[in-house]
Amino acid sequence: MSAVVLESVLSCPHCAFASRETMPLDACRFFHECPACGTVFAPLPGDCCVFCSYGSVPCPPVQQRRAAAGLEAREPGAACC
């Protein structure tokens, strides 16, 4: 199994500002406030957290599940938490 990536770049759906964030191992982050415009955003329907919706890398539980299934991090068909 590949090592879990703990950093993801979140892109604000309102202003497109990108910020590098460290993902928690033991919880999903449901809300995130954009440091540039102040918009608070939540995951898209069907996603467990903002990293799975707006991040460059999905959250650690999804990474682990996809690695165990032999799927790439962003491969379609690998469900979110």
Secondary structure per residue as TSV (DSSP state, phi and psi in degrees):
chain	resnum	aa	ss	phi	psi
A	1	M	-	360.0	141.3
A	2	S	-	-71.9	155.9
A	3	A	-	-67.7	144.3
A	4	V	-	-76.1	131.3
A	5	V	-	-85.9	127.6
A	6	L	-	-101.4	-5.4
A	7	E	E	-114.3	140.8
A	8	S	E	-140.9	147.7
A	9	V	E	-97.3	114.7
A	10	L	E	-89.9	133.2
A	11	S	E	-111.3	123.4
A	12	C	-	-65.5	128.7
A	13	P	T	-71.2	-13.2
A	14	H	T	-91.7	-50.0
A	15	C	T	-115.8	-5.8
A	16	A	-	71.5	10.4
A	17	F	-	-63.2	136.4
A	18	A	E	-110.2	130.8
A	19	S	E	-132.2	137.5
A	20	R	E	-81.4	125.9
A	21	E	E	-128.0	148.6
A	22	T	E	-93.1	129.6
A	23	M	-	-88.5	139.9
A	24	P	-	-72.6	147.4
A	25	L	S	-82.4	-27.2
A	26	D	S	-112.1	10.3
A	27	A	S	-158.9	155.2
A	28	C	-	-94.0	142.9
A	29	R	-	-96.0	110.2
A	30	F	-	-83.9	-33.6
A	31	F	-	-120.3	149.8
A	32	H	E	-145.0	134.6
A	33	E	E	-99.8	124.2
A	34	C	-	-64.7	126.7
A	35	P	T	-69.8	-16.6
A	36	A	T	-90.7	-50.4
A	37	C	T	-110.1	-9.8
A	38	G	-	83.2	0.4
A	39	T	-	-64.5	133.0
A	40	V	E	-99.2	121.6
A	41	F	E	-122.6	156.8
A	42	A	-	-122.9	168.8
A	43	P	-	-63.9	155.9
A	44	L	-	-71.1	156.4
A	45	P	T	-54.6	132.9
A	46	G	T	94.0	-12.2
A	47	D	-	-101.6	150.8
A	48	C	S	-86.6	-24.5
A	49	C	S	-155.5	171.0
A	50	V	H	-65.9	-27.5
A	51	F	H	-67.1	-37.6
A	52	C	H	-71.4	-27.1
A	53	S	H	-91.1	-42.4
A	54	Y	H	-123.3	4.2
A	55	G	B	-95.7	160.7
A	56	S	S	-76.1	-20.2
A	57	V	S	-136.3	134.9
A	58	P	-	-70.5	167.6
A	59	C	-	-62.8	158.7
A	60	P	H	-54.5	-43.6
A	61	P	H	-61.1	-37.1
A	62	V	H	-70.2	-41.3
A	63	Q	H	-57.4	-45.2
A	64	Q	H	-65.3	-42.7
A	65	R	H	-64.4	-42.5
A	66	R	H	-69.1	-37.8
A	67	A	H	-64.9	-40.7
A	68	A	H	-65.1	-30.2
A	69	A	T	-88.2	-2.1
A	70	G	T	77.0	23.7
A	71	L	-	-105.0	153.4
A	72	E	-	-74.5	160.7
A	73	A	T	-55.0	-40.2
A	74	R	T	-109.3	15.7
A	75	E	-	-69.1	130.8
A	76	P	T	-60.5	150.0
A	77	G	T	93.6	-7.1
A	78	A	-	-98.8	103.8
A	79	A	-	-64.6	155.1
A	80	C	-	-76.0	175.3
A	81	C	-	-54.1	360.0
